[in-house]
Amino acid sequence: MNTLALIVLGLLVLVVAFAVATYNRLIGLKNQIDYARGAIEALLKKRFDLIPNLVATVKAYAKHERETLERVTELRSRIGRTKSDDERFRLEGELGGLLGRLLVQLEAYPELKANENFLQLQAALNEIEEQLAAARRSYNAAVVQFNNAVEMFPSNLVARAMGLVPRPVFEAGEAAQAAPRVGDLFGS
């Protein structure tokens, strides 16, 4: 073999090695997103299952909070029916904000605060919300890594050949971002 053939063969080996390494990296990043999304799904399911217990407990004490409770129930139902990640993320963010405001509103009920069942539900919900926040951060970090690899040269060439496109990050909706105004909640 002549020198030119060896150089071409060497370059071809390098290109194939780069393509294989990039392919494997992209698959790993995609799987990391799916894993992080699965963690979020498990926590959302846990929260989803907890909501009816919370609503039933609160209804017994807080009859005039019915509108908020109905909105929580409606959002829970819509989340169960949605197929779009973007829409689900938006609804989950709205539900998280609404649950936070509901818990603040319920602090005005001494008999409810003394109810052991409610206290357990409230603690469980707070724990799930903290775990969800951590899982969403993990998911978003995985999405950013993946999106960078999909959009940056030269890995974008392999990503395009694989049909990979950037994924959406989780963004909390306006309802989840707004801090509850405690004075407004109690008519102060």
ChimeraX commands (.cxc) that place a marker at each C-alpha (Angstrom):
marker #1 position 0.00,0.00,0.00 radius 0.5
marker #1 position 1.22,3.41,-0.74 radius 0.5
marker #1 position 1.35,6.31,1.68 radius 0.5
marker #1 position -1.69,8.08,0.23 radius 0.5
marker #1 position -3.84,4.99,0.69 radius 0.5
marker #1 position -2.69,4.67,4.31 radius 0.5
marker #1 position -3.53,8.33,4.98 radius 0.5
marker #1 position -7.00,7.93,3.44 radius 0.5
marker #1 position -7.57,4.73,5.40 radius 0.5
marker #1 position -6.41,6.43,8.61 radius 0.5
marker #1 position -8.75,9.38,8.03 radius 0.5
marker #1 position -11.60,7.01,7.26 radius 0.5
marker #1 position -10.96,5.12,10.52 radius 0.5
marker #1 position -10.91,8.44,12.42 radius 0.5
marker #1 position -14.21,9.57,10.86 radius 0.5
marker #1 position -15.89,6.25,11.63 radius 0.5
marker #1 position -14.53,6.28,15.20 radius 0.5
marker #1 position -15.81,9.86,15.67 radius 0.5
marker #1 position -19.24,8.92,14.28 radius 0.5
marker #1 position -19.51,5.86,16.53 radius 0.5
marker #1 position -18.35,7.76,19.63 radius 0.5
marker #1 position -20.75,10.64,18.90 radius 0.5
marker #1 position -23.61,8.24,18.22 radius 0.5
marker #1 position -23.00,6.47,21.54 radius 0.5
marker #1 position -22.74,9.79,23.39 radius 0.5
marker #1 position -26.02,11.03,21.90 radius 0.5
marker #1 position -27.79,7.78,22.79 radius 0.5
marker #1 position -26.43,8.06,26.34 radius 0.5
marker #1 position -27.70,11.65,26.64 radius 0.5
marker #1 position -31.10,10.69,25.22 radius 0.5
marker #1 position -31.35,7.83,27.70 radius 0.5
marker #1 position -30.37,10.18,30.54 radius 0.5
marker #1 position -33.30,12.43,29.62 radius 0.5
marker #1 position -35.66,9.46,29.51 radius 0.5
marker #1 position -34.40,8.32,32.93 radius 0.5
marker #1 position -34.87,11.82,34.42 radius 0.5
marker #1 position -38.31,12.08,32.83 radius 0.5
marker #1 position -39.21,8.72,34.35 radius 0.5
marker #1 position -38.25,10.01,37.80 radius 0.5
marker #1 position -40.50,13.03,37.28 radius 0.5
marker #1 position -43.32,10.78,36.07 radius 0.5
marker #1 position -43.05,8.59,39.18 radius 0.5
marker #1 position -43.19,11.62,41.49 radius 0.5
marker #1 position -46.06,13.18,39.53 radius 0.5
marker #1 position -47.98,9.91,39.83 radius 0.5
marker #1 position -47.33,9.90,43.57 radius 0.5
marker #1 position -48.58,13.50,43.83 radius 0.5
marker #1 position -51.50,12.69,41.50 radius 0.5
marker #1 position -52.57,9.85,43.81 radius 0.5
marker #1 position -52.17,12.01,46.93 radius 0.5
marker #1 position -54.40,14.85,45.71 radius 0.5
marker #1 position -57.80,13.10,46.17 radius 0.5
marker #1 position -56.91,12.33,49.80 radius 0.5
marker #1 position -55.87,15.93,50.40 radius 0.5
marker #1 position -59.01,17.29,48.73 radius 0.5
marker #1 position -61.30,14.95,50.70 radius 0.5
marker #1 position -59.67,15.87,54.00 radius 0.5
marker #1 position -59.78,19.58,53.30 radius 0.5
marker #1 position -63.39,19.55,52.07 radius 0.5
marker #1 position -64.53,18.45,55.48 radius 0.5
marker #1 position -63.03,21.56,57.06 radius 0.5
marker #1 position -62.86,24.25,54.42 radius 0.5
marker #1 position -66.18,24.43,52.66 radius 0.5
marker #1 position -65.61,27.94,51.28 radius 0.5
marker #1 position -62.35,26.84,49.61 radius 0.5
marker #1 position -64.43,24.76,47.21 radius 0.5
marker #1 position -63.46,26.80,44.12 radius 0.5
marker #1 position -59.76,26.18,44.70 radius 0.5
marker #1 position -60.38,22.50,45.40 radius 0.5
marker #1 position -62.44,22.19,42.22 radius 0.5
marker #1 position -59.63,23.81,40.23 radius 0.5
marker #1 position -57.11,21.34,41.74 radius 0.5
marker #1 position -59.38,18.44,40.80 radius 0.5
marker #1 position -59.91,19.81,37.28 radius 0.5
marker #1 position -56.16,20.26,36.71 radius 0.5
marker #1 position -55.49,16.75,38.00 radius 0.5
marker #1 position -58.03,15.41,35.50 radius 0.5
marker #1 position -56.57,17.41,32.59 radius 0.5
marker #1 position -53.06,16.23,33.43 radius 0.5
marker #1 position -54.25,12.64,33.29 radius 0.5
marker #1 position -55.59,13.18,29.76 radius 0.5
marker #1 position -52.79,15.23,28.17 radius 0.5
marker #1 position -50.26,13.59,25.85 radius 0.5
marker #1 position -48.01,16.57,25.09 radius 0.5
marker #1 position -44.93,17.07,27.29 radius 0.5
marker #1 position -45.14,20.85,26.88 radius 0.5
marker #1 position -48.80,20.94,27.92 radius 0.5
marker #1 position -48.24,18.49,30.77 radius 0.5
marker #1 position -45.29,20.51,32.09 radius 0.5
marker #1 position -47.40,23.67,31.95 radius 0.5
marker #1 position -50.33,22.04,33.77 radius 0.5
marker #1 position -48.07,20.43,36.37 radius 0.5
marker #1 position -46.49,23.81,37.06 radius 0.5
marker #1 position -49.91,25.39,37.44 radius 0.5
marker #1 position -51.03,22.58,39.75 radius 0.5
marker #1 position -47.90,22.92,41.90 radius 0.5
marker #1 position -48.51,26.65,42.32 radius 0.5
marker #1 position -52.17,26.09,43.14 radius 0.5
marker #1 position -51.36,23.42,45.73 radius 0.5
marker #1 position -48.86,25.75,47.37 radius 0.5
marker #1 position -51.43,28.53,47.61 radius 0.5
marker #1 position -54.04,26.09,48.92 radius 0.5
marker #1 position -51.74,24.97,51.72 radius 0.5
marker #1 position -51.11,28.59,52.68 radius 0.5
marker #1 position -54.86,29.27,52.69 radius 0.5
marker #1 position -55.49,26.28,54.90 radius 0.5
marker #1 position -53.16,27.56,57.60 radius 0.5
marker #1 position -56.18,29.63,58.77 radius 0.5
marker #1 position -58.00,26.50,59.97 radius 0.5
marker #1 position -56.74,25.55,63.45 radius 0.5
marker #1 position -58.91,22.44,63.59 radius 0.5
marker #1 position -57.53,21.31,60.21 radius 0.5
marker #1 position -53.95,22.01,61.24 radius 0.5
marker #1 position -54.52,19.79,64.27 radius 0.5
marker #1 position -55.89,16.94,62.13 radius 0.5
marker #1 position -53.22,14.25,62.01 radius 0.5
marker #1 position -54.36,12.98,58.61 radius 0.5
marker #1 position -54.06,16.46,57.10 radius 0.5
marker #1 position -50.64,16.99,58.68 radius 0.5
marker #1 position -49.42,13.71,57.20 radius 0.5
marker #1 position -50.84,14.61,53.78 radius 0.5
marker #1 position -49.30,18.08,53.96 radius 0.5
marker #1 position -45.90,16.64,54.90 radius 0.5
marker #1 position -46.11,14.06,52.11 radius 0.5
marker #1 position -47.08,16.72,49.59 radius 0.5
marker #1 position -44.24,19.01,50.70 radius 0.5
marker #1 position -41.78,16.13,50.38 radius 0.5
marker #1 position -43.04,15.24,46.91 radius 0.5
marker #1 position -42.83,18.87,45.80 radius 0.5
marker #1 position -39.21,19.07,46.98 radius 0.5
marker #1 position -38.38,15.81,45.20 radius 0.5
marker #1 position -40.13,17.07,42.07 radius 0.5
marker #1 position -38.08,20.27,42.12 radius 0.5
marker #1 position -34.87,18.22,42.33 radius 0.5
marker #1 position -36.05,15.83,39.59 radius 0.5
marker #1 position -36.97,18.74,37.32 radius 0.5
marker #1 position -33.52,20.28,37.83 radius 0.5
marker #1 position -31.95,16.94,36.93 radius 0.5
marker #1 position -34.20,16.61,33.88 radius 0.5
marker #1 position -33.42,20.14,32.70 radius 0.5
marker #1 position -29.68,19.54,33.13 radius 0.5
marker #1 position -29.95,16.37,31.02 radius 0.5
marker #1 position -31.99,18.23,28.38 radius 0.5
marker #1 position -29.45,21.07,28.19 radius 0.5
marker #1 position -26.60,18.58,27.70 radius 0.5
marker #1 position -28.56,16.73,25.04 radius 0.5
marker #1 position -29.67,19.91,23.26 radius 0.5
marker #1 position -26.10,21.21,23.22 radius 0.5
marker #1 position -24.88,17.98,21.65 radius 0.5
marker #1 position -27.73,17.99,19.12 radius 0.5
marker #1 position -27.17,21.62,18.12 radius 0.5
marker #1 position -23.37,22.02,18.29 radius 0.5
marker #1 position -20.98,21.21,15.48 radius 0.5
marker #1 position -19.78,18.55,14.68 radius 0.5
marker #1 position -22.07,16.30,16.76 radius 0.5
marker #1 position -25.08,17.98,15.15 radius 0.5
marker #1 position -24.20,16.19,11.90 radius 0.5
marker #1 position -24.55,12.79,13.56 radius 0.5
marker #1 position -27.63,13.93,15.50 radius 0.5
marker #1 position -29.31,15.10,12.30 radius 0.5
marker #1 position -28.55,11.75,10.64 radius 0.5
marker #1 position -30.13,10.03,13.66 radius 0.5
marker #1 position -33.21,12.25,13.45 radius 0.5
marker #1 position -32.62,13.75,16.90 radius 0.5
marker #1 position -34.07,17.16,17.67 radius 0.5
marker #1 position -33.77,19.37,20.75 radius 0.5
marker #1 position -36.11,18.55,23.65 radius 0.5
marker #1 position -38.14,21.04,25.70 radius 0.5
marker #1 position -36.96,21.94,29.19 radius 0.5
marker #1 position -39.41,22.04,32.05 radius 0.5
marker #1 position -40.53,25.59,32.73 radius 0.5
marker #1 position -42.82,26.43,35.60 radius 0.5
marker #1 position -45.92,28.29,34.48 radius 0.5
marker #1 position -46.92,31.70,35.74 radius 0.5
marker #1 position -49.14,30.19,38.44 radius 0.5
marker #1 position -46.25,28.23,39.90 radius 0.5
marker #1 position -43.87,31.18,39.79 radius 0.5
marker #1 position -46.17,33.63,41.55 radius 0.5
marker #1 position -45.66,33.73,45.30 radius 0.5
marker #1 position -48.95,33.65,47.17 radius 0.5
marker #1 position -49.90,36.92,48.86 radius 0.5
marker #1 position -51.00,35.72,52.27 radius 0.5
marker #1 position -52.88,38.94,53.06 radius 0.5
marker #1 position -55.00,38.55,49.91 radius 0.5
marker #1 position -55.75,34.93,50.76 radius 0.5
marker #1 position -57.34,35.86,54.07 radius 0.5
marker #1 position -58.97,39.12,53.05 radius 0.5
marker #1 position -56.45,41.27,54.93 radius 0.5
marker link #1:1,2 radius 0.2
marker link #1:2,3 radius 0.2
marker link #1:3,4 radius 0.2
marker link #1:4,5 radius 0.2
marker link #1:5,6 radius 0.2
marker link #1:6,7 radius 0.2
marker link #1:7,8 radius 0.2
marker link #1:8,9 radius 0.2
marker link #1:9,10 radius 0.2
marker link #1:10,11 radius 0.2
marker link #1:11,12 radius 0.2
marker link #1:12,13 radius 0.2
marker link #1:13,14 radius 0.2
marker link #1:14,15 radius 0.2
marker link #1:15,16 radius 0.2
marker link #1:16,17 radius 0.2
marker link #1:17,18 radius 0.2
marker link #1:18,19 radius 0.2
marker link #1:19,20 radius 0.2
marker link #1:20,21 radius 0.2
marker link #1:21,22 radius 0.2
marker link #1:22,23 radius 0.2
marker link #1:23,24 radius 0.2
marker link #1:24,25 radius 0.2
marker link #1:25,26 radius 0.2
marker link #1:26,27 radius 0.2
marker link #1:27,28 radius 0.2
marker link #1:28,29 radius 0.2
marker link #1:29,30 radius 0.2
marker link #1:30,31 radius 0.2
marker link #1:31,32 radius 0.2
marker link #1:32,33 radius 0.2
marker link #1:33,34 radius 0.2
marker link #1:34,35 radius 0.2
marker link #1:35,36 radius 0.2
marker link #1:36,37 radius 0.2
marker link #1:37,38 radius 0.2
marker link #1:38,39 radius 0.2
marker link #1:39,40 radius 0.2
marker link #1:40,41 radius 0.2
marker link #1:41,42 radius 0.2
marker link #1:42,43 radius 0.2
marker link #1:43,44 radius 0.2
marker link #1:44,45 radius 0.2
marker link #1:45,46 radius 0.2
marker link #1:46,47 radius 0.2
marker link #1:47,48 radius 0.2
marker link #1:48,49 radius 0.2
marker link #1:49,50 radius 0.2
marker link #1:50,51 radius 0.2
marker link #1:51,52 radius 0.2
marker link #1:52,53 radius 0.2
marker link #1:53,54 radius 0.2
marker link #1:54,55 radius 0.2
marker link #1:55,56 radius 0.2
marker link #1:56,57 radius 0.2
marker link #1:57,58 radius 0.2
marker link #1:58,59 radius 0.2
marker link #1:59,60 radius 0.2
marker link #1:60,61 radius 0.2
marker link #1:61,62 radius 0.2
marker link #1:62,63 radius 0.2
marker link #1:63,64 radius 0.2
marker link #1:64,65 radius 0.2
marker link #1:65,66 radius 0.2
marker link #1:66,67 radius 0.2
marker link #1:67,68 radius 0.2
marker link #1:68,69 radius 0.2
marker link #1:69,70 radius 0.2
marker link #1:70,71 radius 0.2
marker link #1:71,72 radius 0.2
marker link #1:72,73 radius 0.2
marker link #1:73,74 radius 0.2
marker link #1:74,75 radius 0.2
marker link #1:75,76 radius 0.2
marker link #1:76,77 radius 0.2
marker link #1:77,78 radius 0.2
marker link #1:78,79 radius 0.2
marker link #1:79,80 radius 0.2
marker link #1:80,81 radius 0.2
marker link #1:81,82 radius 0.2
marker link #1:82,83 radius 0.2
marker link #1:83,84 radius 0.2
marker link #1:84,85 radius 0.2
marker link #1:85,86 radius 0.2
marker link #1:86,87 radius 0.2
marker link #1:87,88 radius 0.2
marker link #1:88,89 radius 0.2
marker link #1:89,90 radius 0.2
marker link #1:90,91 radius 0.2
marker link #1:91,92 radius 0.2
marker link #1:92,93 radius 0.2
marker link #1:93,94 radius 0.2
marker link #1:94,95 radius 0.2
marker link #1:95,96 radius 0.2
marker link #1:96,97 radius 0.2
marker link #1:97,98 radius 0.2
marker link #1:98,99 radius 0.2
marker link #1:99,100 radius 0.2
marker link #1:100,101 radius 0.2
marker link #1:101,102 radius 0.2
marker link #1:102,103 radius 0.2
marker link #1:103,104 radius 0.2
marker link #1:104,105 radius 0.2
marker link #1:105,106 radius 0.2
marker link #1:106,107 radius 0.2
marker link #1:107,108 radius 0.2
marker link #1:108,109 radius 0.2
marker link #1:109,110 radius 0.2
marker link #1:110,111 radius 0.2
marker link #1:111,112 radius 0.2
marker link #1:112,113 radius 0.2
marker link #1:113,114 radius 0.2
marker link #1:114,115 radius 0.2
marker link #1:115,116 radius 0.2
marker link #1:116,117 radius 0.2
marker link #1:117,118 radius 0.2
marker link #1:118,119 radius 0.2
marker link #1:119,120 radius 0.2
marker link #1:120,121 radius 0.2
marker link #1:121,122 radius 0.2
marker link #1:122,123 radius 0.2
marker link #1:123,124 radius 0.2
marker link #1:124,125 radius 0.2
marker link #1:125,126 radius 0.2
marker link #1:126,127 radius 0.2
marker link #1:127,128 radius 0.2
marker link #1:128,129 radius 0.2
marker link #1:129,130 radius 0.2
marker link #1:130,131 radius 0.2
marker link #1:131,132 radius 0.2
marker link #1:132,133 radius 0.2
marker link #1:133,134 radius 0.2
marker link #1:134,135 radius 0.2
marker link #1:135,136 radius 0.2
marker link #1:136,137 radius 0.2
marker link #1:137,138 radius 0.2
marker link #1:138,139 radius 0.2
marker link #1:139,140 radius 0.2
marker link #1:140,141 radius 0.2
marker link #1:141,142 radius 0.2
marker link #1:142,143 radius 0.2
marker link #1:143,144 radius 0.2
marker link #1:144,145 radius 0.2
marker link #1:145,146 radius 0.2
marker link #1:146,147 radius 0.2
marker link #1:147,148 radius 0.2
marker link #1:148,149 radius 0.2
marker link #1:149,150 radius 0.2
marker link #1:150,151 radius 0.2
marker link #1:151,152 radius 0.2
marker link #1:152,153 radius 0.2
marker link #1:153,154 radius 0.2
marker link #1:154,155 radius 0.2
marker link #1:155,156 radius 0.2
marker link #1:156,157 radius 0.2
marker link #1:157,158 radius 0.2
marker link #1:158,159 radius 0.2
marker link #1:159,160 radius 0.2
marker link #1:160,161 radius 0.2
marker link #1:161,162 radius 0.2
marker link #1:162,163 radius 0.2
marker link #1:163,164 radius 0.2
marker link #1:164,165 radius 0.2
marker link #1:165,166 radius 0.2
marker link #1:166,167 radius 0.2
marker link #1:167,168 radius 0.2
marker link #1:168,169 radius 0.2
marker link #1:169,170 radius 0.2
marker link #1:170,171 radius 0.2
marker link #1:171,172 radius 0.2
marker link #1:172,173 radius 0.2
marker link #1:173,174 radius 0.2
marker link #1:174,175 radius 0.2
marker link #1:175,176 radius 0.2
marker link #1:176,177 radius 0.2
marker link #1:177,178 radius 0.2
marker link #1:178,179 radius 0.2
marker link #1:179,180 radius 0.2
marker link #1:180,181 radius 0.2
marker link #1:181,182 radius 0.2
marker link #1:182,183 radius 0.2
marker link #1:183,184 radius 0.2
marker link #1:184,185 radius 0.2
marker link #1:185,186 radius 0.2
marker link #1:186,187 radius 0.2
marker link #1:187,188 radius 0.2
view
